[in-house]
Amino acid sequence: MIHPGPRAADRLQALRTGLIPIHGTLPAGATILQAVGDLFAAHGCKGGMVRLDGALCDPLRYVLPALSTDGLHAAWYSDIHAPPGRWRIDSATATVGQKDGSAFLHCHGIWSDGAAQRMGHLLPLDSVVAADATVSGMGATEAWFEALPDAETAFTLFTPQGGGEGRALLARLLPGEDVVTAIETLARRHAIRNARLHAVGSIDHIRFTDHSRVDCLATELHFTGARLSDGTADIPIEVVDIAGRIHRGRLARGTNPVGVTLELMIEDKGPQP
């Protein structure tokens, strides 16, 4: 993936933070953005990550990754998909942060209507909670993600801000960095050996440990049960390509470069017996 702007010097951007559990109800009738933003604000957190598994949306709106046609960006988005009726979010991760002084989300996941299953980039301003939904996640107490212009990619992207002395990390991996080795490098720098890994982002031409592959420039993915164990990362993902095909697998080491960005939370679990 060739991006239009100057290459940033710091390829692994990370800040330390404490984390607290986030648990609560998204009320029916609210947009996903409003409901999640209010939940994090009630816990005193400007950022973190949350799972939306089990939530019902009507309407649900999303886009797929797409090739760019503007001569500037390395990738782009499809037209908006507006499937009719009520859809259940089967599996989704949302990065929670700030944009222009208000809460904002970046969410990738899988949803179904009982007959079909789809995956994409959820539009949180246009997707509405159809029934009260209980969700959980982790809120950052000392750092957050801020949507900022990124010269390298010409996108506005979530970038870690703030920071403190906590044991967890909020991070962004920049284009071209191998996901598995970059995460292990960040963890090693901060003396983290065992952790849960949460992420939303894109990878350019994905390679799995079983030797299967997703030969697509533009993808949208999230981690599902990823962990760091004794310094070694095991990263299962769910991912969709530009044709809307859903793929699942574990990321191979050294062959999975970030496409546009990868937002990451490393939730330190301390020494393991």
N, C-alpha and C positions, 0 to 999 in steps of 0.2 A: 504494500500500500504506500503510495507516494503522496505525501502531504505538501500543501503549498507554501507553508511558512518556515521560518528558521527553526532548526532543531534545538529544543530546550536542553540545557546542560544537565539538569537534574532529572533523571529518567525514572527514579523511584521516589515519589514524594510521599512522606509519611510524617504523622504527628502522633505523639503519645496522648492518651486520654483514659480516664476512667469510664466504665460502662455501668449502666443500671438496667435491670429488666424493665421492659415495656409490655404492659398487658392491659387490654381494655376492649371496649366495644365500639365499632364503627356504626353510627346510627343510620337507619334506613332514611333515604331521601337526600343524604349529603353526597357531594362528589367524593371520590376517593381522596383527592387532594385535601379537601376541607376536613374530612374525617380523620385522616392520618395526621395532618398538621395540628389539629386540635388535640389529638391524643398525645403527641410528643410535647406540645406546649404544656399540657396538664402535668407532665412528668418533669418539666423544667429543662427539656433538651431541645437544642436547635438542630440536631442531626443524629444520624445513626442508621440502622437498617431494620426492616420489619418484613415478616412473612405475611402474605395476604391469603394463604391457603384457606379454602372453604367459603370465602366471601362470594355473595351473589351480586351481580350487576345487571341493571336494566335501565338505560342502555349501557352497552360496553363498546368502547371504541379503541382501536389500536392501529398501528402501522407495522409494516415489515421493513427489514433492511432492504436497501436498493442500491443499484449502481448510480453514480452521480452523472448528471447530464449538464451541469452548470459550468463545467470547465475549471472549477475551483476546488471543490471538496473531493476527497478521495472516495467517499461513499455518501449515500443520502438515505431518504425514507420513501416508502411507497405512498400512494394515495391512501386516505383514511379508509379503513375497513369498518363497516357499520352493520354487523350482523343483527338481524331482528331478534327480539325476544330476550329472555333471561339467560344469562351465562354464569356458570359456576367457575370461580378461579380454582383450578386444581392445584397449582404450584406456582408461586410467584415471589420474587424478592424485590423490594423497593428500597433504594437508597433515599434517605430523607435528608434534606438540607435546606438551604436558603437561596432565594433569587429575588433581587430587588427589594430586600427587606421583609419578604414573606416566605412562608414555607413552600417548598417545591419537592417533587418526587421524580425519580428516574426508575422505572419499573419494567422488568422483563418477566414473562411468565407464560403459563399454559392455561387455557380455559376451554370449557366444553358446555354444550347445551343438551346433553343426553344422547345425541346422535353423532355429532362431529366434535373433533378436538382441534384447537388452533393454538398457535403461539405467536408472540410478537412483543412489541414495545407498547405498553398500555398508556393511553392518554388520560392522565388523572383528572384533568379539568372537565372532560367530557364523559367519563364513566361514573355512573351513579350507583350507590349502594342500594340494593333492592330489598334487603332485610337485615336487621341488626346482625352484625358479624363480630365474633370474638377473634382478635388477632394478637400476636405477640412478637417481640423483637428485642433489640438492645439499643438503648439510647446513650449517646456520648455526652459526658458531663463537662469535658474540657475542650473539645474540638467539634467541628462540624464541617460539612461540605457546603461550599459556596459556588453558585453558578457564575463563572467568570469567563470573559473572552480569552480564547486560547490561540495565540498567534500561529503556532505550528500547524494546527488542524483547521483553523478558521471556523471552528465551532465554539459555542458557549458550553463549557464543561464544568461539572462538579470538581472542585479543587479543595483539598484539606486546608482548613484555617483554624486559628486558635492554637490549642495544644497545652499540655501540662505535664504532670508527673505520673499519670496513670499507667497501668501495665498493658493496656490494649493499644492498638494502632488503627487510625484511619489513614488510608493511603490511596494514592492514584498511581497506577502503572501506565507509563506513556507508550506511544506507538513503537512497535518493533521489539519490545522487551518480552522475552519468553516468560510465560505466566508462572510455570512451576518453579523455575530457578529464581525468578525475581522474588517470589513470595518467600522462598527459603532464605534468600539473601537478606531480605528485610527482617525476617524473624531472627536470624543469626545476629544481625547488627544490634538488635534490641534484647538479646538474651532470652528469646522466647523459644521454648522447645516443643510445647504442646499447646494446641489451639484449635478452636473452631474457626473456619474460614467462610466469610460471606462476601459475595461479589456480584456485581452487575457490569456488563461490558460487552466487548466484541473482540473476536480473534480472527486473524487473516489466514484462511486455509487451515482448518483444524485437523489435528492428528490425534487419534486415540491410542490407548495402550494395547488394544486388541488388533491394531494395524488398520482399522477402518478409518475413514477420513471424510471431511466435509470440504470439498473443493469449491470454495466460494470466497470471494474477496470480502463481502459484507455479510456479517452475521450479528445476531442478538442472542445473548446467553445470560444464564445465571447459574451460580453454584448450587448443588443439592447435596448436602451432607458432607461437604469437603472438610478435611482435617489436616492438621500438622501433628505428626507423631514422632517424637524424638528427633525433631528437626527435618523430617522428610514429609513433603506434601503429597496428599492423595486427594485428587480433585475431580469428582464426578460433576458433570454439567448437563444441563438441558439447553439446546440451541436450535434456532430456526435460521434457514437460509433465505435467499431472495425469492425462491419459488414457494415459500411457505412450508417446506418440508421440515419436520421435527426430527432431531437426532439426539441420542443420549450416549454418553460414554465417559471414560476417565482420560484426562489429558495426559499425553505422553510428555516426557521430559525433553526440553531443548528444541521442540519443533512447533511451538504454538505462540507466535508473536501477536501481541496486542494489535488490534486494528486501529481504532480511534482512541479508545480509553478503556480502562478497567478500574472501577471504584471498588475498594477492598476494605473490609474490616477484619482485623486479626484479633480474635477474642481469646486472650491468654487464659489457659486452663491450669497453669502452674505445673509443678512436678507431678508425674504420674507414677503410681506404684508399679 
